[in-house]
Amino acid sequence: MKTELVTTLKRQATKILAELHDSKEPVLITEHGQPSAYLIDVDDYEMMQNRMEILDGIAKGEAAILEERLYTQAQAKQKMSKWLK
């Protein structure tokens, strides 16, 4: 992963963005020697957001199982009937 100082980003934003789009490699931005932010490609960010939504759904399903909030197939069909028509 590439690392850049925040001052370099300020001075060379266009160049850094062009390299980011070409390489698709995230850039770690540092301030005063400490990590401050990641700069990532828009497509990669959107893909990560989609994955997080999927993982959130899986976690909710696992929690429902642990809490025994379960339905039979017939009960699920009945509850979802308004969307399945």
C-alpha positions in Angstrom: 0.0 0.0 0.0 1.2 3.4 -0.9 1.6 6.1 1.9 1.6 9.8 1.4 1.9 12.8 3.6 -1.2 15.1 3.8 1.0 17.9 2.6 1.9 15.9 -0.5 -1.8 15.2 -1.1 -2.5 18.9 -1.0 0.3 19.7 -3.5 -0.1 16.7 -5.8 -3.8 15.6 -5.5 -4.3 15.2 -9.3 -1.2 13.0 -9.6 -2.0 10.9 -6.6 -5.6 10.4 -7.8 -4.4 9.4 -11.3 -2.1 6.9 -9.8 -4.9 5.6 -7.5 -7.2 5.1 -10.5 -4.4 3.3 -12.5 -3.2 1.0 -9.7 -6.5 0.6 -7.7 -4.1 0.5 -4.7 -5.4 2.4 -1.6 -3.3 5.3 -0.4 -2.7 5.8 3.4 -2.6 9.5 4.2 -0.6 10.5 7.2 -0.5 13.6 9.4 2.4 14.3 11.7 3.6 10.7 11.1 0.3 9.2 12.2 -2.3 7.4 9.9 -5.1 9.8 9.2 -7.2 8.5 6.3 -7.3 6.1 3.4 -7.9 7.2 -0.1 -9.6 4.5 -2.2 -11.1 4.2 -5.6 -14.9 4.8 -5.8 -15.7 1.4 -7.3 -13.7 -0.3 -4.5 -15.5 1.8 -1.9 -18.9 0.9 -3.3 -18.0 -2.8 -3.4 -16.9 -2.7 0.2 -20.2 -1.0 1.2 -22.2 -3.7 -0.6 -20.1 -6.4 1.2 -20.8 -4.7 4.5 -24.5 -4.8 3.9 -24.4 -8.5 3.1 -22.3 -9.2 6.2 -24.7 -7.1 8.3 -27.6 -9.2 6.9 -25.8 -12.4 7.8 -25.1 -11.2 11.3 -28.8 -10.3 11.8 -29.7 -13.7 10.6 -27.3 -15.4 13.0 -28.6 -13.3 15.9 -32.2 -14.3 15.0 -31.2 -18.0 15.1 -29.5 -17.6 18.5 -32.6 -15.8 19.8 -34.8 -18.5 18.3 -36.7 -16.1 16.2 -37.4 -18.7 13.5 -40.2 -19.4 11.1 -41.3 -22.5 9.3 -41.3 -22.3 5.5 -45.1 -21.9 5.6 -45.0 -19.1 8.2 -42.3 -17.3 6.2 -44.4 -17.6 3.0 -47.4 -16.2 4.8 -45.4 -13.3 6.2 -43.9 -12.5 2.8 -47.0 -13.1 0.7 -47.6 -9.4 0.2 -44.1 -9.1 -1.5 -44.3 -12.4 -3.4 -47.5 -11.7 -5.4 
